[in-house]
Amino acid sequence: MVIRKKQLVILLILITSLSVFAGCGQKETPADQPQEEQAVLVEAGKVVTGDISNTSTVNGKIAPNKEVSIIPKTPGKVAEVNFQVGDRVHQGDILIRLDSTELQAQLKQAKAGLALAKANYQNALTNLERVKSLYEQGAVSKQQLDDAQTQAAVGSTDSASASVQLIEAQLANTVIKSPVDGIVSARNIEVGEIAGQSAVMTIVDIEKVKVETNVTEAEVNKLSLGQKLDVRVSAVGDQPFSGTIRTISPAADSQVSTFPISVEILNPQHQLKPGMFAEIKLALETKKGVPVIPKQAVIDSGDMKYVFVIKDKKAIQTEIKTGVEDDTRVEVVSGLTAGDAIVLTGQNKLQNETPVTLSGGM
């Protein structure tokens, strides 16, 4: 009986020892281990050095560099029209001829009158010389000499000559020529109609065009003559045209309190047509060789602006101060230097020192 009890005690000791050894060899469960913070996938970029301009956009309409209304100097019936709308013309080309039949007849008559006046004048001069000789001989009276002198003066051809010159000028005006190189933009007369004092044709020069628009008092002093600007005309595509400021009004328009300006654009292919809408980007302030970053990287938080800088695979919240900005970029005045890696997208998932993984590398 005593032996049996001893065996039971030994068995219990062995079981307890095995349990202790098993417990000592057991590993910690995952629930017992501290969990690592999961990295957030973000897109990153670098601070670069570049030029940036503060811009403003204004709208206007394309207008021709020159626009000339053709108005006849002499009214008359149209005998010939040589150009249609859209035709190119050169300075000196004959645009329109007016019927000159009546003026030709008047000129013929005036020339005949001039010839007669010349003959009469010559006769009067000859008679005056004869009377002078007789007067010196005492053969005629002083009154007869005076009469001969008066007849010679009245017989001058000046009036008849002036009539011929006037009609010749009127005849020349029946041939209407283009005063400029350009394109016919309007034709308001047809053969057989009477040309009067209104425009019969309009010629435009669109080798260069201009956009006339208005700027505010805050903008006008930041612009200068000769300054280059980007001009976009949606009707011909997204590619900007290079424009040059040609005029800046020194006085504001009294009705709208803005300052008129005009921007010239070279147009050798005639892509830009008068009347098209244009968008002008005004470069108001330019900084060169400064740190710039995409606007999308900047987070506004009240009066503070910050970005997430990537250091040791963590996103470090960093306050910055910004300066000049354009449509997509902003100047960094302080807080970053060129070459710093920053988060561009995914900031909404980040806090200070959040681990990050870069999409596509950097």
Legacy VTK file of the C-alpha trace (Angstrom):
# vtk DataFile Version 3.0
C-alpha trace
ASCII
DATASET POLYDATA
POINTS 362 float
0.000 0.000 0.000
2.835 2.324 0.868
4.590 1.423 -2.367
1.468 2.312 -4.370
1.262 5.764 -2.799
4.903 6.409 -3.636
4.270 5.488 -7.262
1.381 7.957 -7.469
3.500 10.765 -6.044
6.287 10.088 -8.538
3.742 10.082 -11.408
2.322 13.458 -10.343
5.815 14.946 -10.148
6.608 13.749 -13.694
3.348 15.197 -15.095
3.988 18.547 -13.427
7.552 18.685 -14.761
6.435 17.947 -18.295
3.831 20.740 -18.115
6.431 23.208 -16.928
8.869 22.243 -19.685
6.096 22.503 -22.303
5.155 25.951 -21.042
8.738 27.132 -21.157
9.179 26.027 -24.779
5.958 27.638 -26.050
6.384 30.819 -28.324
4.522 34.146 -27.927
1.347 34.410 -29.942
0.973 37.288 -32.485
-1.473 38.934 -30.119
1.329 39.185 -27.560
3.713 40.925 -30.030
3.637 44.763 -30.691
2.240 45.402 -34.268
4.309 47.433 -36.806
2.546 50.509 -38.393
1.564 49.728 -41.985
3.261 51.882 -44.685
1.035 54.137 -46.838
1.445 54.112 -50.617
2.113 57.653 -51.911
3.331 59.388 -55.059
6.418 61.520 -54.550
8.385 64.190 -56.377
11.313 66.497 -55.765
11.685 70.212 -55.192
13.212 71.717 -58.337
14.747 75.071 -59.213
13.059 77.041 -61.981
11.403 80.231 -63.195
7.820 81.027 -62.250
5.420 83.870 -63.037
2.336 85.095 -61.260
-0.290 85.239 -63.970
-3.738 86.617 -64.634
-6.014 85.816 -67.556
-8.013 88.321 -69.608
-10.156 87.819 -72.690
-10.517 89.741 -75.925
-11.304 89.471 -79.623
-8.929 89.151 -82.549
-8.853 92.277 -84.738
-6.912 92.942 -87.951
-3.659 94.850 -87.812
-5.144 97.281 -90.353
-8.684 97.698 -91.636
-9.324 100.042 -94.549
-12.769 101.033 -95.790
-12.800 101.792 -99.519
-15.006 104.838 -100.181
-15.137 106.304 -103.726
-13.952 109.900 -104.005
-16.232 110.365 -106.997
-19.776 108.939 -107.097
-20.726 106.921 -110.138
-22.193 103.781 -111.632
-20.098 100.652 -111.062
-18.751 99.198 -114.302
-16.355 96.561 -112.917
-15.614 94.772 -109.620
-12.445 92.687 -109.701
-12.284 90.948 -106.299
-14.487 88.809 -104.087
-14.564 88.431 -100.306
-11.532 86.400 -99.220
-9.365 87.397 -102.190
-5.851 88.634 -101.488
-5.005 92.056 -102.930
-1.832 94.103 -103.172
-1.326 97.823 -102.906
-2.182 99.405 -106.271
-4.472 96.603 -107.495
-7.581 97.923 -109.257
-10.543 96.951 -107.095
-13.411 98.727 -108.871
-13.955 100.800 -112.008
-16.778 103.304 -112.270
-18.459 104.200 -115.555
-16.485 107.139 -116.960
-18.457 107.757 -120.176
-19.976 111.038 -119.030
-16.731 112.308 -117.567
-14.870 111.435 -120.778
-17.340 113.605 -122.710
-16.954 116.410 -120.201
-13.188 116.170 -120.485
-13.347 116.375 -124.274
-15.500 119.470 -124.031
-13.271 121.038 -121.405
-10.171 120.441 -123.499
-11.869 122.085 -126.479
-12.738 125.035 -124.284
-9.148 125.193 -123.091
-7.859 125.208 -126.666
-10.237 128.039 -127.559
-9.230 129.958 -124.450
-5.571 129.574 -125.357
-6.248 130.891 -128.886
-8.260 133.846 -127.586
-5.615 134.587 -125.009
-2.880 134.543 -127.640
-4.938 136.901 -129.839
-5.476 139.230 -126.881
-1.745 139.334 -126.170
-0.967 140.056 -129.825
-3.578 142.841 -129.882
-2.178 144.317 -126.666
1.308 144.551 -128.157
-0.115 146.242 -131.255
-2.120 148.781 -129.188
0.910 149.534 -127.032
2.918 150.359 -130.149
0.156 152.601 -131.500
-0.251 154.319 -128.134
3.457 155.119 -128.059
3.037 156.680 -131.504
0.025 158.660 -130.269
-2.263 156.863 -132.688
-4.663 155.512 -130.004
-5.995 156.863 -126.747
-5.171 155.773 -123.210
-8.638 154.262 -122.958
-7.982 152.027 -125.943
-4.747 150.796 -124.300
-6.597 150.069 -121.060
-9.252 148.106 -122.933
-6.594 145.981 -124.647
-4.906 145.231 -121.331
-8.239 144.225 -119.767
-9.055 141.931 -122.660
-5.679 140.209 -122.307
-6.207 139.695 -118.584
-9.725 138.322 -119.033
-8.489 136.028 -121.760
-6.292 134.038 -119.329
-6.512 130.250 -119.707
-6.402 129.608 -115.932
-10.113 128.891 -115.592
-10.288 126.576 -118.599
-7.154 124.772 -117.458
-8.620 124.292 -113.979
-11.760 122.753 -115.475
-9.685 120.220 -117.394
-7.662 119.341 -114.297
-10.807 118.869 -112.209
-12.387 116.486 -114.696
-9.125 114.569 -115.104
-9.010 114.106 -111.324
-12.602 112.883 -111.322
-11.729 110.433 -114.093
-8.747 109.149 -112.131
-11.061 108.587 -109.169
-13.246 106.258 -111.234
-10.404 103.737 -110.984
-10.444 102.617 -107.339
-7.185 101.006 -106.213
-6.217 99.181 -103.030
-4.157 101.415 -100.721
-2.715 98.413 -98.826
-1.802 94.755 -99.088
-4.473 92.591 -97.502
-7.574 90.481 -97.891
-11.051 91.560 -98.965
-13.230 91.157 -95.874
-16.367 92.845 -97.226
-17.794 93.729 -100.641
-20.834 95.990 -100.557
-21.363 96.843 -104.239
-22.214 95.085 -107.486
-21.836 96.000 -111.148
-24.583 98.410 -112.189
-25.134 99.881 -108.739
-24.366 103.498 -107.879
-21.366 104.023 -105.628
-21.855 106.923 -103.258
-20.272 108.083 -100.023
-20.409 104.734 -98.190
-17.799 101.971 -98.166
-17.933 99.722 -101.233
-15.268 97.309 -99.972
-13.173 96.619 -96.866
-9.550 95.438 -96.919
-7.904 93.932 -93.839
-4.245 93.191 -93.131
-4.005 89.989 -91.047
-0.316 89.198 -91.516
-0.333 90.534 -87.984
-3.410 90.646 -85.788
-4.079 92.235 -82.437
-6.146 91.499 -79.376
-7.629 94.492 -77.626
-8.573 93.980 -73.989
-8.599 95.699 -70.604
-6.584 95.228 -67.409
-7.151 96.389 -63.847
-5.316 99.159 -62.030
-3.513 96.474 -60.007
-2.229 94.866 -63.207
-1.430 97.797 -65.490
1.771 98.900 -63.700
3.160 95.357 -63.861
3.013 95.324 -67.665
5.392 96.973 -70.137
5.518 97.722 -73.859
7.245 94.935 -75.775
6.486 92.357 -73.089
5.875 88.834 -74.413
2.644 87.056 -73.478
0.985 83.719 -74.240
-2.259 83.970 -76.200
-4.606 81.023 -76.654
-7.352 80.903 -79.278
-9.517 77.843 -78.684
-10.868 77.945 -82.239
-7.447 76.927 -83.605
-6.272 74.565 -80.848
-4.539 74.534 -77.479
-1.087 75.615 -78.661
-0.400 79.169 -77.408
0.668 81.968 -79.754
3.376 84.444 -78.767
1.997 87.945 -78.369
3.696 91.294 -77.769
2.196 94.237 -75.887
2.070 97.145 -78.358
-0.050 99.730 -76.546
-0.951 100.457 -72.927
-3.387 103.285 -72.332
-2.145 105.829 -69.775
-5.734 106.516 -68.694
-8.512 104.237 -67.503
-11.775 103.838 -69.354
-14.087 106.091 -67.357
-17.045 103.724 -67.651
-15.382 100.522 -66.426
-12.243 101.854 -64.658
-9.922 99.519 -66.531
-6.974 100.269 -68.794
-7.114 99.316 -72.514
-4.122 97.430 -73.923
-3.432 95.820 -77.303
-1.376 92.689 -77.944
0.111 92.002 -81.398
0.458 88.459 -82.785
2.291 87.391 -85.952
-0.144 85.500 -88.201
1.687 84.404 -91.392
-0.559 81.358 -91.919
-3.729 83.432 -91.404
-4.986 80.949 -88.804
-6.249 83.756 -86.616
-9.348 85.449 -87.996
-10.837 88.771 -86.921
-13.657 88.156 -84.459
-12.205 85.009 -82.856
-12.113 84.957 -79.056
-8.666 84.964 -77.443
-7.379 84.345 -73.924
-4.299 86.296 -72.844
-2.132 85.172 -69.947
-0.590 88.213 -68.258
2.759 87.586 -66.542
2.531 90.061 -63.651
5.528 89.009 -61.526
8.387 86.662 -62.428
10.923 84.921 -60.197
13.932 83.191 -61.747
15.955 80.305 -60.315
13.805 79.693 -57.231
12.598 76.447 -55.574
9.215 75.433 -56.987
6.840 72.557 -56.280
3.486 71.398 -57.675
0.495 73.056 -56.006
-1.014 69.638 -55.342
1.716 68.932 -52.776
0.708 71.867 -50.557
-1.847 71.460 -47.759
-3.560 74.577 -46.392
-4.384 74.462 -42.697
-5.666 77.813 -41.547
-2.808 80.292 -41.691
-0.264 77.519 -42.124
0.842 75.732 -45.262
2.742 72.498 -45.098
3.966 69.539 -47.111
5.127 66.051 -46.218
8.866 65.595 -46.717
10.042 62.018 -47.146
12.949 61.103 -44.847
14.025 57.569 -43.917
10.848 56.169 -45.500
8.659 58.350 -43.297
6.477 61.371 -44.119
7.597 64.344 -42.041
5.064 67.179 -41.819
6.977 70.365 -42.712
5.694 73.950 -42.626
6.546 76.098 -45.658
6.085 79.662 -46.848
5.100 80.240 -50.469
5.490 83.104 -52.938
4.700 83.544 -56.620
2.391 80.948 -58.125
1.069 80.042 -61.548
-1.664 77.635 -62.626
0.089 74.464 -61.436
3.210 75.427 -59.437
4.176 77.561 -56.473
7.433 79.154 -55.299
8.779 77.919 -51.951
10.186 80.863 -49.981
11.211 78.834 -46.925
10.974 75.339 -45.483
12.332 73.350 -48.420
15.422 73.228 -50.594
15.968 71.953 -54.117
16.221 68.171 -54.168
13.981 67.506 -51.160
11.594 64.590 -51.724
7.954 65.462 -51.040
4.597 63.696 -51.177
2.462 64.697 -54.166
-0.613 62.498 -53.649
-1.905 60.468 -50.728
-1.461 63.178 -48.074
-4.976 62.597 -46.732
-3.803 59.245 -45.312
-0.733 60.663 -43.590
0.188 61.978 -40.186
3.582 63.159 -39.037
6.156 60.338 -39.307
3.779 57.911 -41.029
5.806 55.220 -42.856
5.405 55.484 -46.637
5.980 53.393 -49.721
6.599 55.185 -53.015
4.490 54.214 -56.016
6.706 53.482 -59.006
9.826 54.533 -57.159
11.339 58.020 -57.507
LINES 1 363
362 0 1 2 3 4 5 6 7 8 9 10 11 12 13 14 15 16 17 18 19 20 21 22 23 24 25 26 27 28 29 30 31 32 33 34 35 36 37 38 39 40 41 42 43 44 45 46 47 48 49 50 51 52 53 54 55 56 57 58 59 60 61 62 63 64 65 66 67 68 69 70 71 72 73 74 75 76 77 78 79 80 81 82 83 84 85 86 87 88 89 90 91 92 93 94 95 96 97 98 99 100 101 102 103 104 105 106 107 108 109 110 111 112 113 114 115 116 117 118 119 120 121 122 123 124 125 126 127 128 129 130 131 132 133 134 135 136 137 138 139 140 141 142 143 144 145 146 147 148 149 150 151 152 153 154 155 156 157 158 159 160 161 162 163 164 165 166 167 168 169 170 171 172 173 174 175 176 177 178 179 180 181 182 183 184 185 186 187 188 189 190 191 192 193 194 195 196 197 198 199 200 201 202 203 204 205 206 207 208 209 210 211 212 213 214 215 216 217 218 219 220 221 222 223 224 225 226 227 228 229 230 231 232 233 234 235 236 237 238 239 240 241 242 243 244 245 246 247 248 249 250 251 252 253 254 255 256 257 258 259 260 261 262 263 264 265 266 267 268 269 270 271 272 273 274 275 276 277 278 279 280 281 282 283 284 285 286 287 288 289 290 291 292 293 294 295 296 297 298 299 300 301 302 303 304 305 306 307 308 309 310 311 312 313 314 315 316 317 318 319 320 321 322 323 324 325 326 327 328 329 330 331 332 333 334 335 336 337 338 339 340 341 342 343 344 345 346 347 348 349 350 351 352 353 354 355 356 357 358 359 360 361
